Amino acid sequence: MSCAIADSQLNVAARCHSFALYGICRHLDGRESAAAVAESALLSRAIPSPNSNGGGHLRRTGDEISVGQELDIRPTRQFCCQTLAQFFGIRIDRRGDDSAFLGLRVDIQRYRSSLAFSGRNAGPCYRLCREIPSRPALCIWGVAMMLSGWGRYPRANCRVVAPRDEAELRMALLSEPSVIVRGNGRSYGDPALNPKATFSLRHMDRFKSFDPMSGLLETECGVFLQDIIETFLPRGWFIPVTPGTKFVTLGGMIAADVHGKNHHGAGSFGDHVESLELMLADGRVLRCSNSENRELFDATRGGMGLTGIICSAVVRMLKVESAYIRQGTVRTRDLVETMEAFEQSRGWTYTVAWIDSLATGRKLGRCILYRGEHARKCELPANKRGEPLAVARRRVKTIPFEFPRFALNRVTVSLFNALYYSTATPGSAIVDYDTYFYPLDAIADWNRIYGPTGFLQYQCVLPAAASRSGLTEIMTRVARSGTASFLSVLKLLGPGRDMLSFPMEGYTLALDFPAKSASFMLLTELDSIVEAHGGRIYLAKDARMGATLLRQSYGGLDAFKSVRRSVDPSGKFTSLQSERLGL
């Protein structure tokens, strides 16, 4: 490839620490392809030499290029030119890798000298395009930071360590007496907080291998779900189970054993993890699966990071024909109709309901039920059949400031609920995957609406036989309390697993309350209702449950503790939540 790059352009890379490069694609026998070597030589001019003062990588290729850069560079749609170079971080898989699917953290565009790019520390004429501010800095080691979960309660001053690879991770782990791992901080309470040492693994975010025949994807634990979807959905693959946000890491999804709108048919995310690599407290790495270290595998899926550090995992992806969902909307008048609608919708792959938490009397439990199926290409409108896997990036709105505490009250939430219920249109529609699975991701920092003290998300599950009476009692108590839940979601769950995995066959209800004294009092009462009906609380959402309820509701707790003691006898992996619950 022949392309001259001016020295003034290359200075940008030196000032921005380094490009986010993850190695180059190699043949299965270890040889670098000629095209990759040529492009590597071309791009190496942008990498400072050992004697330069610009910092960044030395002149190196292949596996010598490490992960975890401060800046990611992606092409903008307005500069869709020919690719100058793509570098892929791939670990050779015996089945063979499709390099076009892997390591797409970098795409450096060939551009004309007349084009101007926007970016940090850019020169006057040539600039880098689209930096990704959500990625952590190049090196964070022992820095004290005030952290919280997504609920912004509680908050703790934690020492943050951000290893960039497995070797640094092992070194850091062996030097700390007490640690917990943190993904993207999207658990709601305190399961990812440890003031002594909180490990951020977002640097470890490479795709390792993908088998297009079986759909098996191997990635490091810090990969974002968003990156998985944006990389593989255009190729016809989707994640088999997804939570309500795509801003979570793979390791966090496994540790919380997240479930989605399809649990009644597909189970939780852990059911689609074929294997994982787990680093124990002594630095050893074990492979865990249904055939290797089975008990440790079960304890880790849903173990909230207390068995070890998930370094990487193999996940079975789902083949789809389009990036769209065929959505069916049903409006119900009360809780009886709501539960009947769920039961009649068991044949649908996805079901989820917004439920009016403040409705009383004959309207108690009224909801809007959304059913979904992955749309086939033939079901799409004519204008979308040409590119069924392409979806335009939606515009994200931001909550610019914290709402005052009085903004969410019984009056405002009641008005919102009445408006939302009355304007929902029953029927069928074709919607994109973002609209169906991740509606709240369209509003950045939406957790600010609960005010400066944050909020509590209360998610419980009730067994099928006790769901109707338990939900009636919970909804009645919430409606009478005057403490408004702005977001209230009901889902149907299928059979679960043992240990600390949350789901059980029945119904799960999620409620959000501002973090204030009245909410704590209400949730204590709801705990009693959940306990009386044989239910339990989701640890990934919890910030205040007591140890007694945990012991009585999780039948696999003793088995989990036994496995944990066998691999971590000193209790190195601890969090504020595990200390509060006596785990």
Beta strands, then each sheet from edge to edge (+ up, - down):
strand 1: 83-85
strand 2: 108-109
strand 3: 140-148
strand 4: 155-162
strand 5: 180-182
strand 6: 198-200
strand 7: 207-211
strand 8: 216-220
strand 9: 237-238
strand 10: 273-279
strand 11: 285-289
strand 12: 309-316
strand 13: 318-319
strand 14: 324-332
strand 15: 350-355
strand 16: 367-374
strand 17: 397-398
strand 18: 427-432
strand 19: 443-444
strand 20: 455-463
strand 21: 488-493
strand 22: 506-514
strand 23: 536-537
sheet 1: 1+ 2-
sheet 2: 3+ 4- 6- 5-
sheet 3: 7+ 8- 12+ 10- 11+
sheet 4: 9+ 13-
sheet 5: 18+ 14- 16+ 15- 21+ 22- 20+ 23-
sheet 6: 17+ 19+
end
